[in-house]
Amino acid sequence: MKYSDHQRIRKIYEKASELYGYIVNHQIKKEDLLTETPLQWLVTTPLYNIGEHVYNLSGEYKEAHSEIQWAMIAGLRHRLIHDYDGTNWNIIVEVVFEELPVLIGQLEKIMQGEP
């Protein structure tokens, strides 16, 4: 199914919010994510999904919202999928605990301005 940019942004927002909400609601700590394989699996699936939708956003949309690091998000997905054994979990922890809340806020602002 082909999604519009608007639909993709909603899906990215939903997955990011669900993932971050789970982390907060279950009081998962950075150390937990660094050491517990089931939590690592739990985190990677939404990150794949987010990255795939970002990768498929139009170039025009990404340019119009250049405050978001689209290439880094899509690149993370590619690294997770194609170099899973080489995953640097310190980076993933940073993404989940520090960058994800920022992305959620940025997406909320974008969606407020869209019809």
C-alpha positions in Angstrom: 0.0 0.0 0.0 1.3 3.4 -0.9 0.9 6.0 1.9 0.9 9.7 1.6 3.5 11.8 3.4 0.8 12.8 5.9 -0.1 9.2 6.6 3.5 8.3 7.0 4.0 11.1 9.5 1.1 9.8 11.5 2.5 6.3 11.4 5.9 7.5 12.5 4.4 9.5 15.3 2.2 6.5 16.5 5.2 4.1 16.5 7.5 6.6 18.2 4.8 7.4 20.8 4.0 3.8 21.5 7.6 2.8 21.9 8.5 5.7 24.2 5.2 5.2 26.2 6.2 1.6 26.7 9.6 2.5 27.9 8.2 5.1 30.4 5.2 3.1 31.6 7.4 0.0 32.3 10.1 2.1 33.9 12.8 0.6 31.6 16.2 2.1 32.3 19.1 2.6 30.0 21.0 -0.2 31.7 18.1 -2.6 31.0 18.2 -1.8 27.3 21.9 -2.3 27.2 21.8 -5.8 28.7 18.4 -7.4 28.1 18.0 -9.0 24.7 14.2 -9.2 24.9 14.0 -5.5 25.4 16.4 -5.0 22.5 14.1 -7.0 20.3 11.1 -4.9 21.6 12.9 -1.7 20.6 14.2 -2.6 17.2 10.9 -3.5 15.6 9.4 0.0 16.0 12.7 1.6 15.0 12.6 -0.5 11.8 9.1 0.7 11.1 9.9 4.3 11.8 12.9 4.2 9.6 11.1 2.5 6.7 8.4 5.2 6.7 11.0 8.0 7.0 12.9 6.4 4.1 9.7 6.5 1.9 8.8 10.1 2.7 9.0 12.3 -0.4 12.1 14.5 -0.8 10.0 17.6 -0.9 8.4 16.7 2.4 11.8 16.1 4.0 13.1 19.4 2.7 10.0 21.3 4.0 10.7 19.8 7.4 14.5 19.9 7.5 14.6 20.4 11.2 14.2 16.6 11.6 17.3 14.5 10.9 15.5 12.2 8.3 18.7 10.7 6.9 19.9 9.6 10.3 16.6 8.0 11.1 16.4 6.1 7.9 20.1 5.2 8.2 19.5 3.8 11.7 16.9 1.4 10.2 19.4 0.3 7.5 22.1 -0.3 10.1 19.8 -2.3 12.4 18.6 -4.5 9.6 21.8 -5.0 7.6 24.3 -5.0 10.5 22.3 -6.3 13.4 25.3 -8.1 15.0 27.2 -4.9 14.8 24.6 -2.8 16.6 26.0 -0.4 19.1 23.5 -0.5 21.9 24.9 2.7 23.4 23.7 4.6 20.3 20.3 2.9 20.4 19.9 3.8 24.1 20.7 7.4 23.2 18.2 7.3 20.4 15.4 5.8 22.5 15.9 7.8 25.7 17.1 11.2 24.3 16.2 11.5 20.6 12.8 9.8 20.5 11.1 12.3 22.8 12.5 15.2 20.7 11.2 13.5 17.5 7.8 13.1 19.0 7.6 16.8 19.9 8.8 17.7 16.4 6.2 15.5 14.8 3.4 16.9 17.0 4.3 20.4 15.8 4.3 19.3 12.2 0.9 17.6 12.5 -0.6 20.6 14.2 0.2 22.6 11.1 -1.3 20.1 8.7 -5.0 19.8 7.7 
